[in-house]
């Protein structure tokens, strides 16, 4: 399905629909909603809101907002002084339009607009245990990550995040690189699957275990042993497994979801400290789907 129209949203009356869609995507608590007046201030200060318009449910003739991506200017610091970046803060897609490529289309439009502003870096955060987001952000868009934040937003009260530490990946999207341009081209690169990585001798450092009812459990192995020595002899590539459906796991078994949060927190913090970057994502379909981050040793590998 590709029955949507993309356009910039700049006027307060139009931005009211962005506020309303947030309540549908992140239900449960209005304190997590970015209000219209903040959206207006950001847009008029150089920020961007790209909206997608379609017909949710396939009914009616008046186009409605079915997705948006929102970001604003920020700075980062280099040895030569501060530089401008774009902080992509929020993207939401109507339930009727999920899994049809709309998120990718919105981010691609954002990429085009930020390039026109002369900015070469976009950053954003996301929950590393959300497999859908990992696949989009890392595999499809070509973002990379070597920053892990504990409790980035503090206590969150919306329906998707309540009851769980708000740990986040902070990703870098270098918009002018060959890597990103290739991922966003009409001839994207060939995706590798788990078989390809196994053939190359790449190992899963935390293979999932299943309990009696098929619930994925984090590995109980000794991480200090599995990760090997931190003396420059680290493996070039590693696979880190996460649950394929963290939301369902959190809803059904919150204590197990929390175990996964703490388990993967320890792994990513250790690997990033050693010099690894998240550079790809693998989803293995099947009766028991599996999801993996690919980590590459050293920035030179990019």
Backbone as numpy.savetxt, mean C-alpha at the origin, in Angstrom:
# Nx Ny Nz CAx CAy CAz Cx Cy Cz
-14.00 -4.24 -16.06 -14.86 -3.04 -16.06 -13.98 -1.81 -16.06
-14.29 -0.87 -16.96 -13.55 0.38 -17.01 -14.54 1.51 -17.30
-15.67 1.49 -16.60 -16.75 2.45 -16.84 -16.70 3.58 -15.83
-15.62 4.35 -15.90 -15.49 5.50 -15.02 -14.80 6.63 -15.78
-14.96 7.84 -15.27 -14.32 9.03 -15.81 -13.50 9.69 -14.71
-12.27 10.06 -15.01 -11.39 10.69 -14.03 -11.32 12.19 -14.27
-11.33 12.96 -13.20 -11.11 14.41 -13.31 -10.63 14.97 -11.98
-9.98 16.13 -12.05 -9.58 16.83 -10.83 -10.81 17.39 -10.12
-10.78 17.35 -8.79 -11.85 17.92 -7.98 -11.26 19.08 -7.18
-11.85 20.27 -7.35 -11.28 21.46 -6.73 -12.30 22.32 -5.99
-13.57 22.19 -6.32 -14.58 23.07 -5.74 -15.19 22.46 -4.47
-15.51 23.31 -3.47 -16.07 22.80 -2.21 -17.30 21.92 -2.40
-18.22 22.30 -3.28 -19.42 21.50 -3.48 -19.09 20.10 -3.98
-18.09 20.00 -4.85 -17.70 18.69 -5.38 -16.93 17.88 -4.33
-16.17 18.56 -3.49 -15.39 17.87 -2.47 -16.27 17.29 -1.37
-17.53 17.74 -1.26 -18.45 17.13 -0.30 -18.65 15.65 -0.60
-18.61 15.28 -1.86 -18.77 13.86 -2.23 -17.56 13.03 -1.77
-16.38 13.66 -1.72 -15.19 12.97 -1.22 -15.35 12.67 0.26
-15.85 13.64 1.00 -16.10 13.42 2.42 -17.11 12.29 2.63
-18.17 12.28 1.83 -19.20 11.24 1.96 -18.66 9.86 1.62
-17.83 9.76 0.58 -17.29 8.46 0.19 -16.35 7.91 1.26
-15.64 8.78 1.95 -14.79 8.32 3.04 -15.60 7.55 4.09
-16.79 8.03 4.39 -17.62 7.38 5.41 -18.05 5.98 4.97
-18.19 5.78 3.67 -18.54 4.47 3.15 -17.35 3.52 3.16
-16.18 4.05 2.81 -14.98 3.21 2.72 -14.41 2.88 4.09
-14.42 3.89 5.00 -13.88 3.69 6.35 -14.98 3.96 7.38
-15.93 3.05 7.53 -17.07 3.31 8.42 -16.67 3.23 9.89
-17.52 3.82 10.73 -17.36 3.58 12.15 -17.07 4.79 13.01
-16.34 5.79 12.48 -15.99 6.92 13.33 -15.65 8.12 12.47
-16.42 9.21 12.63 -16.21 10.41 11.82 -14.91 11.13 12.12
-14.27 10.83 13.24 -13.02 11.53 13.56 -11.91 11.17 12.60
-12.05 10.08 11.84 -11.02 9.68 10.89 -11.25 10.28 9.50
-12.36 11.00 9.31 -12.71 11.57 8.01 -12.02 12.91 7.82
-11.41 13.12 6.65 -10.84 14.43 6.31 -11.99 15.30 5.82
-12.31 16.41 6.52 -13.48 17.22 6.18 -13.24 18.09 4.95
-14.34 18.61 4.43 -14.28 19.41 3.21 -13.34 20.60 3.37
-13.40 21.30 4.51 -12.58 22.51 4.63 -11.09 22.19 4.58
-10.68 21.01 5.08 -9.27 20.63 4.99 -8.90 20.25 3.55
-9.81 19.59 2.85 -9.57 19.25 1.45 -9.42 20.51 0.61
-10.30 21.50 0.84 -10.22 22.76 0.11 -8.89 23.45 0.37
-8.49 23.53 1.64 -7.23 24.19 1.99 -6.04 23.51 1.33
-6.05 22.18 1.33 -4.94 21.43 0.72 -4.87 21.66 -0.78
-6.04 21.58 -1.45 -6.06 21.76 -2.90 -5.59 23.16 -3.29
-6.03 24.17 -2.55 -5.64 25.54 -2.88 -4.20 25.85 -2.48
-3.59 24.94 -1.71 -2.19 25.08 -1.35 -1.28 24.22 -2.19
-1.78 23.70 -3.32 -0.95 22.89 -4.22 -1.23 21.41 -4.17
-2.20 21.00 -3.34 -2.55 19.59 -3.27 -3.42 19.16 -4.43
-3.69 17.85 -4.49 -4.45 17.28 -5.60 -5.52 16.33 -5.07
-6.72 16.44 -5.60 -7.74 15.42 -5.42 -8.19 14.99 -6.81
-7.94 13.74 -7.15 -8.40 13.17 -8.41 -9.59 12.28 -8.10
-10.70 12.50 -8.80 -11.91 11.73 -8.56 -12.26 10.85 -9.75
-12.93 9.74 -9.47 -13.45 8.85 -10.50 -14.97 8.84 -10.39
-15.65 9.00 -11.52 -17.10 9.07 -11.53 -17.68 7.91 -12.35
-18.67 7.24 -11.78 -19.30 6.12 -12.45 -20.72 5.94 -11.94
-21.27 4.75 -12.18 -22.64 4.43 -11.79 -22.61 3.21 -10.86
-22.41 3.42 -9.55 -22.38 2.28 -8.63 -23.69 1.50 -8.68
-23.56 0.17 -8.70 -24.74 -0.67 -8.80 -25.30 -0.77 -10.20
-24.71 -0.02 -11.14 -25.18 -0.07 -12.52 -26.53 0.57 -12.73
-26.96 1.40 -11.79 -28.29 1.99 -11.88 -28.21 3.51 -11.96
-29.24 4.09 -12.54 -29.31 5.54 -12.63 -28.55 6.07 -13.83
-28.67 7.36 -14.04 -28.01 8.01 -15.17 -27.07 9.12 -14.74
-27.15 9.52 -13.48 -26.28 10.59 -12.98 -25.01 10.00 -12.39
-23.87 10.42 -12.93 -22.60 9.91 -12.45 -22.37 10.30 -11.00
-21.82 9.37 -10.23 -21.51 9.61 -8.83 -20.02 9.35 -8.59
-19.48 9.96 -7.54 -18.09 9.72 -7.18 -17.93 8.29 -6.68
-17.06 7.52 -7.33 -16.85 6.13 -6.95 -15.41 5.85 -6.51
-14.57 6.88 -6.55 -13.19 6.71 -6.10 -12.46 8.04 -6.10
-11.43 8.13 -5.27 -10.63 9.36 -5.23 -9.25 9.03 -4.68
-8.30 9.90 -5.01 -6.98 9.88 -4.39 -6.65 11.31 -4.02
-6.11 11.49 -2.82 -5.88 12.83 -2.27 -4.46 12.92 -1.72
-3.77 14.02 -2.05 -2.44 14.26 -1.52 -2.12 15.75 -1.49
-1.00 16.09 -0.88 -0.63 17.49 -0.70 0.89 17.61 -0.69
1.44 18.83 -0.88 2.89 19.00 -0.91 3.50 18.78 0.48
4.71 18.28 0.48 5.49 18.12 1.71 6.96 18.31 1.39
7.82 18.15 2.38 9.25 18.27 2.16 9.97 17.06 2.76
11.13 16.76 2.22 12.04 15.81 2.84 13.44 16.42 2.81
14.30 15.88 3.64 15.60 16.52 3.85 16.72 15.68 3.24
17.64 16.37 2.57 18.81 15.75 1.97 20.05 16.50 2.47
21.24 15.96 2.23 22.46 16.69 2.62 22.56 18.07 1.98
21.86 18.27 0.84 21.89 19.56 0.16 20.74 20.46 0.56
19.95 20.03 1.56 18.84 20.85 2.02 17.50 20.21 1.73
16.41 20.88 2.12 15.08 20.32 1.93 14.67 20.29 0.46
13.88 19.28 0.10 13.35 19.16 -1.25 11.86 18.89 -1.18
11.17 19.22 -2.27 9.72 19.06 -2.33 9.34 17.63 -2.70
8.29 17.13 -2.06 7.70 15.85 -2.44 6.18 15.99 -2.38
5.49 14.99 -2.87 4.03 14.94 -2.77 3.66 13.86 -1.78
2.88 14.22 -0.77 2.42 13.27 0.25 1.04 12.76 -0.14
0.98 11.53 -0.62 -0.30 10.94 -1.00 -0.94 10.37 0.26
-2.00 11.03 0.73 -2.53 10.73 2.06 -3.62 9.68 2.06
-4.46 9.64 1.03 -5.66 8.82 1.12 -6.15 8.44 -0.27
-6.57 7.18 -0.40 -7.25 6.74 -1.61 -8.41 5.84 -1.20
-9.60 6.11 -1.75 -10.78 5.32 -1.43 -11.51 4.92 -2.69
-12.04 3.68 -2.70 -12.78 3.17 -3.86 -14.10 2.59 -3.37
-15.18 2.94 -4.04 -16.50 2.43 -3.73 -16.50 0.89 -3.81
-17.18 0.20 -2.90 -17.18 -1.28 -2.92 -17.55 -1.88 -4.27
-18.44 -1.24 -5.03 -18.85 -1.78 -6.32 -17.76 -1.70 -7.37
-16.71 -0.93 -7.09 -15.66 -0.71 -8.09 -14.31 -1.28 -7.66
-14.29 -2.12 -6.65 -13.03 -2.71 -6.21 -12.65 -3.90 -7.08
-11.35 -4.14 -7.17 -10.80 -5.26 -7.93 -11.05 -5.15 -9.43
-11.18 -3.92 -9.93 -11.38 -3.72 -11.36 -10.36 -2.76 -11.95
-9.32 -2.42 -11.18 -8.27 -1.57 -11.70 -8.45 -0.09 -11.45
-9.47 0.31 -10.70 -9.70 1.73 -10.48 -8.61 2.35 -9.60
-8.17 1.63 -8.56 -7.10 2.14 -7.72 -5.84 2.44 -8.52
-5.50 1.51 -9.42 -4.34 1.69 -10.29 -4.53 2.92 -11.18
-5.73 3.10 -11.74 -6.01 4.24 -12.62 -5.90 5.56 -11.87
-6.40 5.60 -10.64 -6.31 6.81 -9.83 -4.86 7.17 -9.52
-4.06 6.17 -9.14 -2.66 6.44 -8.83 -1.89 6.86 -10.09
-2.24 6.27 -11.22 -1.57 6.66 -12.46 -1.87 8.11 -12.81
-3.13 8.53 -12.59 -3.49 9.93 -12.83 -2.74 10.85 -11.87
-2.63 10.43 -10.63 -1.86 11.22 -9.65 -0.41 11.35 -10.10
0.17 10.28 -10.56 1.55 10.26 -11.07 1.72 11.28 -12.19
0.75 11.31 -13.11 0.84 12.26 -14.23 0.78 13.70 -13.75
-0.12 13.99 -12.81 -0.27 15.36 -12.33 0.95 15.83 -11.52
1.50 14.95 -10.69 2.66 15.32 -9.88 3.88 15.57 -10.77
4.03 14.78 -11.80 5.13 15.02 -12.75 5.00 16.40 -13.39
3.78 16.80 -13.71 3.57 18.11 -14.31 3.93 19.23 -13.34
3.82 18.96 -12.05 4.21 19.96 -11.05 5.73 20.04 -10.89
6.46 19.14 -11.54 7.91 19.14 -11.43 8.44 18.45 -10.19
7.63 17.61 -9.56 8.02 16.88 -8.35 8.38 15.45 -8.73
9.47 14.93 -8.17 9.93 13.61 -8.60 9.72 12.50 -7.57
9.14 12.84 -6.42 8.97 11.82 -5.37 7.57 11.92 -4.76
6.90 10.78 -4.65 5.62 10.68 -3.95 5.80 9.66 -2.83
5.34 9.99 -1.64 5.38 9.05 -0.54 3.98 8.84 0.01
3.75 7.67 0.59 2.51 7.42 1.32 2.72 6.25 2.26
1.77 6.05 3.14 1.84 4.93 4.08 0.67 3.99 3.84
0.88 2.72 4.21 -0.22 1.76 4.18 0.10 0.61 5.13
-0.93 -0.11 5.49 -0.78 -1.24 6.40 -0.09 -2.38 5.65
1.10 -2.81 6.07 1.83 -3.84 5.32 1.15 -5.21 5.33
0.17 -5.41 6.20 -0.52 -6.69 6.24 -1.75 -6.73 5.33
-2.03 -5.66 4.62 -3.13 -5.65 3.67 -2.60 -6.10 2.31
-2.87 -7.35 1.99 -2.32 -7.96 0.78 -2.72 -7.21 -0.48
-3.97 -6.80 -0.56 -4.46 -6.07 -1.74 -3.64 -4.81 -1.98
-3.34 -4.06 -0.90 -2.59 -2.82 -1.03 -1.12 -3.09 -1.37
-0.56 -4.15 -0.78 0.81 -4.50 -1.11 0.97 -4.83 -2.59
0.01 -5.56 -3.14 0.06 -5.93 -4.55 -0.01 -4.70 -5.44
-0.91 -3.76 -5.10 -1.03 -2.54 -5.90 0.20 -1.65 -5.75
0.56 -1.33 -4.52 1.60 -0.33 -4.29 2.97 -0.78 -4.74
3.31 -2.03 -4.46 4.67 -2.51 -4.74 4.77 -3.16 -6.12
3.90 -4.15 -6.39 4.01 -4.90 -7.63 3.55 -4.10 -8.85
2.39 -3.46 -8.74 1.82 -2.79 -9.91 2.37 -1.39 -10.13
2.55 -0.64 -9.05 2.98 0.75 -9.19 4.49 0.93 -9.16
5.19 -0.02 -8.54 6.65 0.08 -8.51 7.22 0.89 -7.37
6.41 1.15 -6.33 6.96 1.81 -5.14 7.91 0.86 -4.42
8.81 1.41 -3.62 9.73 0.61 -2.81 9.62 1.08 -1.36
10.11 0.25 -0.45 9.96 0.60 0.97 11.13 0.06 1.78
11.66 0.90 2.66 12.59 0.44 3.68 12.37 1.19 5.00
11.14 1.67 5.20 10.79 2.40 6.44 9.56 1.75 7.05
9.68 1.36 8.30 8.56 0.77 9.04 8.26 1.67 10.24
7.00 2.09 10.35 6.58 2.94 11.46 5.69 2.14 12.41
6.02 2.16 13.69 5.12 1.60 14.70 4.07 2.65 15.07
2.82 2.21 15.18 1.74 3.08 15.66 1.77 4.45 14.96
1.82 4.45 13.64 2.01 5.69 12.88 0.91 6.70 13.16
-0.34 6.25 13.23 -1.47 7.15 13.45 -1.99 7.11 14.88
-1.29 6.43 15.77 -1.81 6.27 17.12 -3.03 5.36 17.11
-3.95 5.58 18.03 -5.16 4.77 18.12 -6.14 5.21 17.03
-6.57 4.26 16.20 -7.55 4.55 15.15 -8.87 3.88 15.51
-9.98 4.55 15.16 -11.29 4.08 15.60 -12.23 3.68 14.48
-11.78 3.79 13.22 -12.67 3.40 12.13 -12.77 1.88 12.06
-13.76 1.40 11.29 -14.05 -0.02 11.27 -12.93 -0.90 10.74
-12.09 -0.37 9.86 -11.01 -1.17 9.29 -9.82 -1.31 10.23
-9.61 -0.32 11.12 -8.38 -0.28 11.90 -8.55 -0.42 13.40
-9.78 -0.34 13.88 -10.01 -0.35 15.33 -9.47 -1.63 15.95
-8.83 -1.48 17.10 -8.34 -2.62 17.86 -7.00 -3.17 17.44
-6.32 -2.51 16.50 -5.05 -3.02 15.99 -4.01 -1.90 15.96
-2.76 -2.16 16.38 -1.73 -1.12 16.26 -1.63 -0.61 14.83
-1.56 0.70 14.67 -1.58 1.31 13.34 -0.18 1.37 12.73
0.51 0.21 12.69 1.82 0.13 12.06 1.67 0.36 10.56
2.67 0.99 9.95 2.58 1.32 8.53 3.94 1.20 7.84
3.91 0.76 6.58 5.03 0.97 5.66 4.95 2.41 5.16
6.10 3.05 5.00 6.18 4.31 4.26 6.91 4.03 2.96
6.22 4.19 1.85 6.80 3.83 0.56 7.27 5.06 -0.19
8.25 4.84 -1.06 8.76 5.86 -1.97 8.38 5.50 -3.39
7.81 6.46 -4.09 7.45 6.30 -5.50 8.23 7.34 -6.28
9.35 6.91 -6.87 10.22 7.82 -7.61 9.68 7.91 -9.04
8.92 8.97 -9.30 8.02 8.98 -10.46 8.74 9.03 -11.80
9.99 9.46 -11.83 10.70 9.57 -13.11 11.64 8.41 -13.39
11.64 7.39 -12.55 12.58 6.29 -12.74 12.08 5.31 -13.80
13.03 4.58 -14.37 12.68 3.55 -15.36 11.79 2.49 -14.74
12.06 2.16 -13.47 11.26 1.15 -12.78 9.78 1.52 -12.78
9.48 2.75 -12.37 8.08 3.18 -12.28 7.48 3.37 -13.66
8.22 3.96 -14.58 7.70 4.15 -15.93 7.36 2.82 -16.59
8.16 1.80 -16.33 7.88 0.48 -16.90 6.60 -0.12 -16.30
6.42 0.04 -14.98 5.22 -0.52 -14.34 3.95 0.16 -14.84
4.05 1.43 -15.22 2.87 2.18 -15.63 2.70 2.25 -17.15
3.55 1.58 -17.88 3.47 1.61 -19.33 2.38 0.66 -19.83
2.09 0.76 -21.11 1.09 -0.14 -21.71 1.64 -1.54 -21.92
2.93 -1.70 -21.74 3.56 -3.02 -21.84 4.31 -3.29 -20.53
3.58 -3.58 -19.46 4.22 -3.77 -18.15 5.10 -5.01 -18.13
6.00 -5.05 -17.18 6.94 -6.15 -17.07 6.22 -7.46 -16.72
6.87 -8.57 -17.03 6.32 -9.89 -16.70 6.43 -10.14 -15.20
5.33 -10.54 -14.59 5.32 -10.83 -13.15 5.93 -12.20 -12.89
6.73 -12.31 -11.82 7.28 -13.58 -11.39 6.35 -14.19 -10.34
6.22 -15.51 -10.37 5.42 -16.18 -9.36 6.33 -16.93 -8.39
5.71 -17.63 -7.44 6.48 -18.30 -6.39 7.42 -19.34 -6.96
6.99 -20.03 -8.01 7.84 -21.06 -8.64 9.13 -20.45 -9.16
9.03 -19.27 -9.76 10.24 -18.61 -10.27 11.23 -18.32 -9.15
10.73 -17.84 -8.03 11.63 -17.52 -6.92 12.24 -18.78 -6.32
11.44 -19.84 -6.18 11.97 -21.10 -5.67 13.05 -21.65 -6.60
12.84 -21.51 -7.91 13.83 -22.00 -8.88 15.15 -21.25 -8.73
15.08 -20.00 -8.28 16.29 -19.21 -8.07 16.90 -19.37 -6.70
16.33 -20.29 -5.90 16.89 -20.57 -4.58 16.49 -19.57 -3.50
15.46 -18.77 -3.77 15.00 -17.78 -2.78 14.15 -18.49 -1.73
14.38 -18.19 -0.47 13.69 -18.87 0.61 12.66 -17.97 1.29
11.61 -18.60 1.85 10.64 -17.91 2.69 11.18 -17.96 4.11
11.39 -16.82 4.72 12.01 -16.83 6.06 11.00 -17.07 7.17
9.70 -16.97 6.84 8.67 -17.18 7.87 7.46 -17.92 7.30
7.64 -19.13 6.78 6.52 -19.83 6.13 5.33 -20.01 7.07
4.13 -19.73 6.53 2.90 -19.82 7.31 2.65 -21.24 7.78
2.12 -21.33 8.98 1.62 -22.59 9.51 0.11 -22.47 9.61
-0.62 -23.59 9.44 -2.08 -23.60 9.51 -2.53 -24.37 10.73
-3.54 -23.81 11.43 -4.09 -24.56 12.56 -5.18 -25.51 12.06
-5.91 -26.13 12.97 -6.87 -27.16 12.59 -7.97 -26.69 11.67
-8.37 -25.42 11.75 -9.45 -24.93 10.89 -8.93 -24.11 9.71
-7.63 -24.22 9.44 -7.06 -23.56 8.28 -6.65 -22.12 8.49
-6.66 -21.65 9.73 -6.24 -20.28 10.02 -4.72 -20.16 9.89
-4.22 -19.18 9.10 -2.76 -19.01 8.99 -2.18 -18.46 10.28
-1.12 -19.10 10.74 -0.44 -18.68 11.97 0.98 -18.22 11.63
1.48 -17.21 12.31 2.86 -16.77 12.05 3.86 -17.84 12.46
4.97 -17.87 11.77 6.02 -18.85 12.05 6.53 -18.69 13.48
6.85 -19.81 14.09 7.40 -19.79 15.45 8.91 -19.97 15.45
9.53 -19.84 14.27 10.97 -20.08 14.15 11.77 -18.96 14.80
13.04 -19.23 15.01 13.97 -18.27 15.62 14.44 -17.30 14.56
13.98 -16.06 14.61 14.29 -15.10 13.56 15.78 -14.80 13.48
16.44 -14.73 14.63 17.87 -14.41 14.61 18.64 -15.49 13.86
18.16 -16.73 13.94 18.81 -17.82 13.21 18.45 -17.79 11.74
17.14 -17.57 11.44 16.68 -17.62 10.06 17.24 -16.47 9.22
17.44 -15.30 9.83 17.90 -14.16 9.06 19.39 -14.22 8.76
20.12 -15.05 9.46 21.53 -15.21 9.17 22.37 -14.10 9.77
23.68 -14.13 9.56 24.59 -13.15 10.15 24.46 -11.80 9.47
24.61 -10.73 10.24 24.57 -9.37 9.67 26.00 -8.90 9.43
26.73 -9.65 8.59 28.14 -9.33 8.36 28.45 -9.12 6.89
27.42 -8.70 6.14 27.64 -8.46 4.72 27.41 -9.68 3.87
27.05 -10.83 4.44 26.82 -12.04 3.67 25.33 -12.36 3.54
24.49 -11.36 3.66 23.06 -11.57 3.57 22.65 -12.02 2.17
21.55 -12.76 2.10 21.03 -13.22 0.82 20.57 -12.02 -0.01
20.71 -12.14 -1.35 20.31 -11.04 -2.22 18.80 -10.84 -2.22
18.03 -11.94 -2.11 16.58 -11.87 -2.13 16.01 -12.72 -1.01
14.92 -12.24 -0.43 14.20 -12.98 0.61 12.70 -12.84 0.37
11.93 -13.81 0.83 10.48 -13.74 0.80 9.95 -13.69 2.23
9.05 -12.75 2.49 8.39 -12.64 3.80 6.90 -12.85 3.57
6.34 -13.82 4.27 4.92 -14.15 4.07 4.03 -13.34 5.00
2.87 -12.94 4.48 1.84 -12.28 5.28 0.51 -12.99 5.01
-0.50 -12.80 5.86 -1.81 -13.39 5.58 -2.40 -12.80 4.29
-3.06 -13.63 3.50 -3.66 -13.14 2.26 -4.93 -12.35 2.48
-5.59 -12.55 3.61 -6.82 -11.82 3.92 -6.79 -11.39 5.38
-6.01 -10.35 5.64 -5.82 -9.91 7.02 -7.10 -9.36 7.62
-7.94 -8.72 6.81 -9.19 -8.16 7.33 -10.08 -9.26 7.90
-10.26 -10.34 7.14 -11.10 -11.45 7.62 -10.48 -12.09 8.85
-9.16 -12.22 8.85 -8.48 -12.79 10.01 -8.69 -11.91 11.24
-8.56 -10.60 11.07 -8.76 -9.67 12.18 -10.19 -9.74 12.71
-11.16 -9.84 11.80 -12.56 -9.90 12.22 -12.88 -11.20 12.96
-12.29 -12.31 12.50 -12.61 -13.62 13.07 -11.78 -13.95 14.30
-10.48 -13.61 14.26 -9.58 -13.99 15.34 -8.61 -12.85 15.65
-9.08 -11.83 16.35 -8.21 -10.68 16.65 -6.88 -11.03 17.32
-6.84 -11.99 18.28 -5.53 -12.31 18.88 -4.52 -12.83 17.87
-4.98 -13.63 16.90 -4.06 -14.14 15.87 -3.60 -12.99 14.98
-4.51 -12.08 14.65 -4.13 -10.92 13.84 -3.06 -10.09 14.55
-3.21 -9.92 15.86 -2.21 -9.17 16.62 -0.86 -9.91 16.61
-0.89 -11.23 16.70 0.36 -12.01 16.60 1.06 -11.72 15.28
0.28 -11.67 14.19 0.86 -11.38 12.88 1.47 -9.98 12.85
0.78 -9.02 13.47 1.31 -7.65 13.49 2.68 -7.61 14.17
2.78 -8.22 15.34 4.03 -8.17 16.09 5.12 -9.01 15.43
4.71 -10.14 14.86 5.65 -11.02 14.17 6.29 -10.32 12.97
5.47 -9.74 12.10 6.01 -9.09 10.91 6.70 -7.77 11.25
6.26 -7.11 12.30 6.95 -5.90 12.75 8.42 -6.22 13.04
8.66 -7.29 13.78 10.03 -7.67 14.14 10.86 -8.01 12.90
10.24 -8.71 11.95 10.96 -9.11 10.74 11.35 -7.90 9.90
10.36 -7.05 9.60 10.65 -5.91 8.72 11.62 -4.93 9.36
11.48 -4.66 10.64 12.42 -3.75 11.29 13.84 -4.29 11.22
13.99 -5.59 11.43 15.32 -6.20 11.36 15.90 -6.15 9.95
15.07 -6.50 8.96 15.56 -6.53 7.58 15.88 -5.14 7.06
15.06 -4.17 7.40 15.35 -2.80 6.96 16.64 -2.29 7.61
16.86 -2.65 8.85 18.09 -2.27 9.54 19.31 -2.87 8.85
19.15 -4.05 8.30 20.27 -4.73 7.63 20.53 -4.21 6.22
19.62 -3.40 5.67 19.83 -2.84 4.34 18.95 -3.42 3.25
17.91 -4.14 3.63 16.97 -4.68 2.64 15.91 -3.65 2.29
15.35 -3.78 1.07 14.22 -2.98 0.63 13.12 -3.92 0.13
11.88 -3.55 0.35 10.75 -4.22 -0.28 10.69 -3.75 -1.72
10.80 -4.69 -2.68 10.84 -4.33 -4.09 9.79 -5.03 -4.94
9.10 -6.02 -4.39 8.08 -6.70 -5.18 7.11 -7.41 -4.26
6.03 -7.91 -4.86 4.98 -8.60 -4.11 4.49 -9.76 -4.95
4.28 -10.90 -4.30 3.84 -12.11 -5.00 2.55 -12.61 -4.35
1.53 -12.78 -5.18 0.29 -13.41 -4.71 0.16 -14.76 -5.38
0.04 -15.82 -4.57 -0.06 -17.18 -5.08 -1.50 -17.65 -4.90
-2.31 -17.70 -5.99 -3.70 -18.12 -5.85 -3.81 -19.62 -5.58
-5.01 -20.05 -5.21 -5.26 -21.45 -4.94 -6.27 -21.63 -3.84
-6.56 -22.87 -3.47 -7.52 -23.11 -2.38 -7.09 -22.45 -1.08
-5.78 -22.37 -0.86 -5.23 -21.65 0.30 -4.28 -20.59 -0.24
-4.81 -19.41 -0.64 -3.95 -18.38 -1.24 -2.85 -17.95 -0.28
-1.73 -17.52 -0.87 -0.60 -17.07 -0.07 -0.06 -15.77 -0.64
0.49 -14.93 0.22 0.99 -13.61 -0.18 2.38 -13.39 0.40
3.26 -12.78 -0.40 4.66 -12.62 0.00 5.20 -11.26 -0.47
5.99 -10.64 0.39 6.83 -9.53 -0.03 8.18 -10.08 -0.47
8.73 -9.47 -1.53 10.08 -9.77 -1.97 10.98 -8.65 -1.47
12.04 -9.02 -0.74 12.99 -8.03 -0.25 14.33 -8.25 -0.92
14.92 -7.13 -1.34 16.18 -7.14 -2.08 17.25 -6.47 -1.23
18.45 -7.05 -1.23 19.52 -6.54 -0.39 20.27 -5.44 -1.12
20.27 -4.23 -0.54 21.10 -3.14 -1.04 20.41 -2.30 -2.10
20.56 -0.99 -1.98 19.95 -0.09 -2.95 20.53 -0.27 -4.35
21.77 -0.77 -4.45 22.39 -0.92 -5.76 21.62 -1.88 -6.65
20.82 -2.78 -6.04 20.08 -3.75 -6.83 18.95 -3.10 -7.63
18.56 -1.87 -7.28 17.51 -1.19 -8.03 18.02 -0.58 -9.32
